[in-house]
Each structure stands twice: as structure tokens, then as C-alpha cells.
């Protein structure tokens, strides 16, 4: 597995796969083709189906500017390697192709050129490939999960996680202050500020969960309006982990040092999911995004409250187990409905499964690796209608007809 820095990326929303990765790809292709007069970029599969709502075309055109870029939409063609395919072509003055590059957005802002490309030039730094192997090593050496991460990441880990934590807090605070209507044809109004005000008036027994809800909404709405967020592990699920950690830091007095250790453990579990299944909604549905985020938040909370490695893994397994089969069906292709609401629901579920696990001895019936493999197989079995195409599920059941169709279908 690669560095956990590939799990936590800081950038503009609303989508790590549809915005951050295409932006990165356009930057790289622009740098390698300085002599191009113009560009043509063909988007395939899910990237084409919901690219308009996710601002994929805007991101690519702006990145390659001032040179003109023609966007070609081919939602009807689904590449075999990954549904989020992009073909970049550099054109000369006569419109001839000077250079071309086929690349895929594989989730979490990562790019891959195909089956023989692991997504970037980074080497694997972790010697173990799944949680069973990690747990055995940790147990045999008396380590915690965060110590295992520290051992493999080396210098710079804590400074990086400190930057991640500061951005997460900033996203919550900015989201709580912002108000008004979110961009897009749904005309949804921000709710985080209103929910936070209401939460402060509740009795302590209700206030805690209400506050967590407002924190998750704050980050998710920041993402929807194109604000800066941290992928955890994606933009669409970026509100879950920050909400739980912000709550535990502010209302349970956990120190920043404790929070950074929790971030390390969270990323380790996210890494295992990414390595052995997927965190891409276009590939395995929303179980890969919200399900993974719920896992990361559950293990963070469990560790902070003193969970053993077994209890932490049990919390992770439950978090994913009860998200299995969750479809990715954004209305109008926007990262808003049902995406925003799923973040606070997953944050609350993460706290629930963490508490459940803390009551147990940590010996679950199903291992974390088995539930991750099940998630992967479930995602592969889901029809493409339910994997970020906006062609099925809630996207077609709402009666809302504002889904933006690309000009050439």
C-alpha cells in the first residue's frame, strides 16, 4: 500500500473523481504539450454522464486556458478498465493530433493509465496488503495501529496530518458561517448554520448528535459549493470524518495530538479499502465513498475512546457491513441529493458502531477484510445505473428533470 497522503488530499469540491482528478490530468497534459494550439478532451462513462453537474468540463477548460478546449461527451462508451475515462488530445493549428493521453479517474482524486499503472509513481511503503496481515503484525509487536502507520510513513507524517486537521476544522467553521442557496439547478438552501443554532438549544442528551449533524452538513455544503475540503477518502464523503473528529475535539476535549493519531489510524483503514476494493462511487457505488468514510470515522472514535485493535477492527467491519449495497445515484448529477444528507447519517452511524464495539470484546463474526471483499463484489454486481451515472435510483425517482445533458449526449 502507498502513503496515507493519497487518502487525504486538500482541494476544491465538489468531486474528487470528477473535479480534482480531471484538474490534475489537465495540468499534467498541458505541461507535456506546450506546443499545442488547442485541445480536445473526450469524457467517457460515468465521467461523461454526470460531468456537467460535477463541473468536470469547467475544471478542464479553465485548467488548459487560455488555449481553447473542446469537450466531447461519450456516456455511451464505458471503458473496460474504469468507467471514468478521459482521452486528452493536443491539436496543432490545422487540427491534427500532436499527442494524446488516455487516463482514468479511479477515485479519491487519483489517476491511472490502466491495469499496469497503480495510479501514480509512488512506491508501496507498507509491507502488508490487508488488515489480517496488519493485525497479526501489530499484535505480535505490541503496537497500536497509529504506531504502525508512523513506523512506515516516517518523517513528515505528523506535520502533514496537522495540515489536514487544520483544513478539516476550517471547512467545518466556514461551512457553519456560510448561508444561502447552493449552486446548481436544485436550488437547495444551506442547512448547517440553521441546524447548529437549533442544536445549541437542545438538552445535552440530544445536543451531541445534533451538533455532529451540523458539522457534517457544514463540510458537505462547502464541498457542494466548490469550497476547499479534505478527501476522506473522497470529496462526496468529506463531511463524515471531520464532523466526528471536530465533535470529539471540541465537546470531549481530546487533544490535537490524539486527533492526529486517530487520523493516522483512519487513513490506514481507508488505505486497505482502496488497496483491496475501491473508494470510487463510479466503480462500486456510494458504499465505496460513504461506506469508507463511515469506517474511517468509526475507527477514529473507537481509538480515541480507548478501543483495542480488535475493537477498532470490529467497529470498522460494522461500519462497512451496514453500508453494503449503497448506490450512487445523485439527482441531476450534483453532489447534493442524496449525497449531503448521507454525510451526517454516516457520521452518526460511525459513532453508534464505535460505541457498540466498545461494549464488546472485539471478536466479530466477520473480519474487516471479508466485508471489504464483499463490498467490492457487491459493487461489481451493481448495474451501471446505480454507479454515478444519474440514470437510476433516486436520480430518476424524484420526478426532478433538471439533469444537465451534455450537448452531444
N, C-alpha and C positions, 0 to 999 in steps of 0.2 A: 504494500500500500504506500501511497505517496504522502507527502506532508499534509497536516491538517489545515494548512494555509489554503489548500484547494477547496476546503469546505466553507471557510469563512472568507468571503470576498466583499469588499466595500464598493458600492456603485449605485447608479441610478436605477430605479424600478422602471416599468412595472414587472419585468420578467427577466430572470437570469438566462433562460434559454432563448427568448425571443428578442431581448434588448441588449443585455450585457455581452453575450457571446457574438451576435452579429456585429456589434460595435467593435469588438476585439478583432474579428475576422476582417472587417473592412479596413481597420487600421493596418493590419499586417499586410494585406494585399496591396493597399495604397503605397506602403513603404517599399514593397518589392517591385512595383511597376511605376516608377516616377515619370517615365516617358509616355504614359497613356494620355490620350486626348479626352477619352470618355470611358464610361464603364457600363456594363450590362450585368445585372445580378438576377439570377433565376432562383426563386424560392420554391421548395417542394414540400409535399405532405402537410403535416400539422403546422409547420412554419408558414406555409402559404395560407392555410385555412384560417388561421387566427392572427396572422401577421399585422393586418390593418389595425385591429383592436389593441394589439400589443405595441404598436408604433415601430415595428421592425423596419418598414420602409423609410420612415423618417430618420431613424437612427443611422441606417446605412447611407442614405443620401447626404445627411449632414456630415458624416464622418469622411466621405470621399469628396466633399465640396472643397474648392469651388468647381472642380471638374464635374460635368453633368453625369447623372447615373439613371439608367432606365431599369425599372424593376419589373420583372416578369413573374407572374404568379401561376404556379402549377400544382395546385392542391390535388389534382387528379393523378399525379405521379408520386408514389410513395417509395423512396429508395429502400433497398433491401437492408442496408446496414443500419440506418436510423431514419426515422420519419422526418427529422428536422434537417433536411439537406439544403445546401446553398452552393450554387455554381457562380463564381466570380469570373468575369471576362474583362480584360483590358483591351480597349479598341484604339486603333490609330485614326488618323484624320479621314481615311477612306472607309472606316467602319470595319476594318479587318481585325480579327482577333490576334493580339500580340502575345497574350499569356492568359492562362485560365487556371482555376483552382477549385476543385470540388472539396468541400469541407462540411462537417456536420456539427450542429449544436447538440451536445449529448447530455445537457442538464447541469445546473449549478454554475452556468457561465463558462463551461469547459468546451473546448473544440477537439475534434478528432478528424483525421483524414481517412479513416476506415479501419477495418479489422486488425491491421498490423500496427495501428497507432493507438497508444494508451491515452491520448487526449492532450498531451503536452510533452515537453522534453525532459521533464523531471524524472529522476530515478526513484524507484521504490526505496524507502528508508526504513520500513517496518519489516522485520523478518517473518512475521506471521500473517496469514491470509484470512483468518476468520476468528470469531470470538471464542470458539472452543480452544484453539491453539493459544490465543492470548490469555484466556482464563487459566489454562494449565501453567503457562509460564509465570503469570502473576502469582498464582498460588504457591508454586514451587519456590519462588524467590521472595515471598513475603511482601510483595509490592502492592500498591494501590494502582488503579487504572491511570490516574494522573501522573504518577511516578513513572509508569511505563511510557507514557507519552513524552515526558521530559527526557527520559533516557534515550529515546530515539530521535527526538526533534533537535536536541542540542541547543546551542546558543541562539538567542533571539526569540525563543518561544514566548517568554513571558512579556517581553516588550510588544510583540505582535498581538498577543491576546489582550493586552492592556489597551491597545488601539482599537481592537474590535469591541471591547466592553464600553469604551468611551463613546464609540459611534452608536452602539445599541441604546445607550442611555440618551444620547442626543436625539435619536429617532423617536423614542418614546416622548420625550419632552416637547419636541417640535410638533409631533402629532397631536398632543394634548392641547396645544395652543392654536393649531390651525382649525379653521371652520369653513363652512361654505360647501358648495357643490363640487363633487369630484369630476374630473374631465371625462368626457365620453357621452355617448348617446343615452345612457340610462338615467343621467341627471340625479345620481344618488347624493344625498347630503351626508357630510361627515357626522359621525356619531360619538367619536371618542371623547371629545370635550364635554358633551352633554352627559354621557354615561359616567364620566369621572365626577362631575358635580353631584349627580344623583348618588353615587356610591358613597361619597363622604357623609351623607346624611343617614345612611343605614346603620342599624345596630351592628356591633362587632361580628356577630355570627354570620351576617350577610355581607358585610362590608368587604371582607377579604376577597371573596370570589368576584364581587362586583368590580373591585379595583383591578384585578387581574384582567378582567374582560376589557376594561377601558384601556389598559396598557397595550393589549394585543391589537385592539382596534386602532389605536394611535399609530402603531408601526405599519399595519396593513394599509391604512389610509394614506400614510406617507408614501408607501410603495405605489399605490394606485395613482397618486398624483405625480409620480415620477421623481419623488424625493430620494435622498440618499439613504440606503438601508444596508444591512449586512445579510448576505445569503446565509441561511441557517436551516437547511442547506440550500434553499432556493429563495428567490425574491417572493414568489407567491406564498411561501410559508414562513416569511421572515418575521412575522409577529409573535410566533409561539414561544421560542426560547427567550427572547428579550423580555417578554411580558412576565414569565415565571421568574427569571433572574432579577429583574427590576423590583418585583414584588418582594422577593426574599431578601434582597439587599436593603430595601427601604423600610419594610414592615416587620422583618425578622432579624434585622441588624447583623446580617452576615457581612464580613469584611470583603473588600475588593480582592484581597489575596485568596480568600475562599472562593469567590466568584470565578476568578481566573482558573483555579484548579477544576472547578465544575465545567467551565468552558472547554478545558482540555479533554476531560472525560466525554463530554457531549460530542465533540468532534471525532473522537475515536470511534464511537458507535456509528456516527454518520458516515465515517470512512468505510467501515465494514459493510454498511448497506450499499454504498456507492461501488465498492470493490466487487461485491458478490451478487448484486441485483441492479438497482438503478434509482436515482433520485429525480429522474425526468418524468414529468407528467405526460409528455408526448409519447413516452415509451411504455410506462406501466400504470398510467393513471395517477390520480391525486394521492393514492396510497403511498406513492414514491416521494411525494413532496410533504403533504401534511402528516402522513404517517411517520415519515422520517423525522420531521420536526418535533412531533409528539414524543418520539423515542428520545431525542436529544434533550428535551425539556424534562422528561421523566427521570432520566439518569442524573441530570444536574441536581434536581430537587432531592432525589434519593441520597446522593452522595453528601449534599450539604446537611441533611438531617441525620447523617451517621450511618448510612446503609453500608453493608458489607459488599464485597464484589459480587457475591451470589444474589443478594437482594437487588443490587443495581441492575444486573443482567435480567433478573425476573421482571423488574419494572419495565425494562426496555422491551422484553418479549411481549408483555401485556399491551404496551402502548401500540405496537405494530399489529398484534393479533386482532385488536378491535378496530383497526382501520382497514383490514383486508377487503379488497374489492371496491374501495372508494374510487369513483370515476372522476375524470377531469372533463367537465362539461360547462365551461364558462359562457354565460349568456352574452351574446354579441361579441364574443372573443375577447372580452375585457377581463382583467384580473380583479373583478369586483363581486359579482354574484355567481356562485355562492362562495367565492374564494375568501372574501374579507371575513365573513361570519365563521368560516371554518377555523380561522386562526384562534379566536378566543375559546371556541369549543374545544380545540385540541389542547390549548394551554390548561384549561380546567381539567380535562381528562388526564393530562400528564401529572398533575398534582394528585388526582384521585388514584391512579395506578401506583404512583410512588408511595402514597400512604398505605395502600393495600399491601404492597410488597414489604414495607417496613413492619407490618404486623406479622409477616410470615417468617419462615426460616430461609426463604430464598430458593427453595427447591421446587421449581415449577415443573409441570408435566412436559412442556415443550421447550426446547432450547431456543435461544435467540437466533442461532444460525438456521435452524429449521424453519422458523417463522419468516426469516428473510428470504430463504429459498422459496417458500410458499408464496410470498409476496411477488417475487419475480415471475413464478409460473402463472400466478393469477393475472398479473399484468400482461403477460404474453397472450393469455386466453381472452382478454378483453377485446371486443371488436374495436376497430379504429374510431367508431362513432363516439366512444367514451374515453378517448385519449387526446384531449386538447384540440379537437377539430371543430368543436361547437356544432356538430351535426347530429348530436343525440342527447339523451338525458334531459337535464334541466334546461339546457340551451334551447331545446325545441318544445319543452312542455310548458313554458311560461306564457306563451302567447305573444311575447315581445318580438317584434320583427325588425329591430334596428341593427341586426348583424350586418357589418360592413363587408360587402362583397368586393374583392379585388376587381379591377377594371376588366381584366382578361379572363376572369373566372378562376 
